[in-house]
Amino acid sequence: MKISDKKLQQMYDLCGEDLTKERLHSALILMGKRQLLPEFRKSWTPENPTKNYCYVVANFVFHYLAPEGSQAYSLKGIPGDDGVHHFVKWPDGEIVDLAVDQFNNFGQIDYSKAEPVGNFPLRSRAKILASLLGFDSPNKGKGMSSIDTKELKLFKGASRVASRYLRSR
């Protein structure tokens, strides 16, 4: 069974009001297959935009939204997943896994088996995601960026198209 909308929304709420599921999904649809590693492209679809984007999403959350003292984690052995899943744990122990909705088996995910990631540098794909979401510099909290008006209009237009697509499913 997929994660409940309520539980997923609680994770988004921890990230602040500037980030919503709809905005994240729209940005990931814009990124599409081309921003995934080649071995993960085949299974990605716009219907499941977080599929195989867990590293990118966790990297973005860790560097742009997570409070000081947060830790990135990796988790192997999720049934039906061939790779390694990534998420962030807040200092108070709250798990923020904004890519968990890619899985149909949330009840089988055992976060207690996850290992801390020692080195989790900011990657270019997370910077692209941040830019599409309108976030400025990493580690500056939840502030929106000062991207220029043309970029913002392009993103808003593409976001509306992606939102219409998501609603039509």
Secondary structure, 3 states (H helix, E strand, C coil): CCCCHHHHHHHHHHHCCCCCHHHHHHHHHHHCHHHCCHHHHCCCECCECCCCCHHHHHHHHHHHHCCCCCEEEEEECCCCCCCEEEEEECCCCCEECCCHHHCCCHHHCCHHHCEECCCCCCCHHHHHHHHHHCECCCCCCCCECCCCHHHHHHHHHHHHHHHHHHHHC
